[in-house]
Amino acid sequence: MLNPDQADPAENQWKLLVEYGHGLHLGFHALWVETDDPQELSRRFRVDRESRLECDLKTLAGTYEGPPAKGVWIGPHAPGWTHAFVFGFYSSHPAIDDLGRRRVFQLNFMGEVGEGLGPLHLHYDGELIDDVMPPYEEGGYMALPDYRPFTAGLELDPDTELEQDVHTLWCLVGRITGRFADREWWTSTRTFYRIPDEAWEH
């Protein structure tokens, strides 16, 4: 059951992304992974351990011209959850399939001039389970109805602006994981690693 006091974020999630994302409002690839162990996840991503950089997003944005070729900025999200922004991977990349027997929520935004906003996908043990999306009308169809309680008051509307849909899906994943993104979240220091191109060559 949702705590009514925690059902909605204090601030608009899209506006925070624009203000503190240092370019991520142009496109991002985000993962919320059900684990308290970011180090284990970094090993699963096959990172270059020597490239480790403790930084906030502002520092990361100043380190590279444009997004890093391949990498991950990773750290704690909420009790039981780790968040990561990944760079240079596609949604079905084998690295995302290798995150273990745990829930992984994936959201890919390719920008207003790109392919737009993808669904909030749920993965488990290397399998794409389905998408977790608010219905288009109250009581409407959901691919995974077990998540319906988390969608109360959230609706997708094909006529709304893309920014509103980003806000809605960040609200949804915040309810599921127990924490919305806020100013502290966006300005926190986490760990960035480069991921060598050859790490995922087959």
Secondary structure, 3 states (H helix, E strand, C coil): CCCHHHCCCCCCHHHHHHHHCCCHHHCEEEEEECCCCHHHHHHHCCCCHHHCEEECHHHHHHHCCCCCCCEEEEEEEECCEEEEEEECCCCCCHHHHCCCCCEEEEEEECCCCCCCECCCEEEECCEEEEECCCCCCCCCCCCCHHHHHHHCCCCCCCCCCHHHHHHHHHHHHHHHHCCCCCHHHHCCCEEEEECCHHHHCC
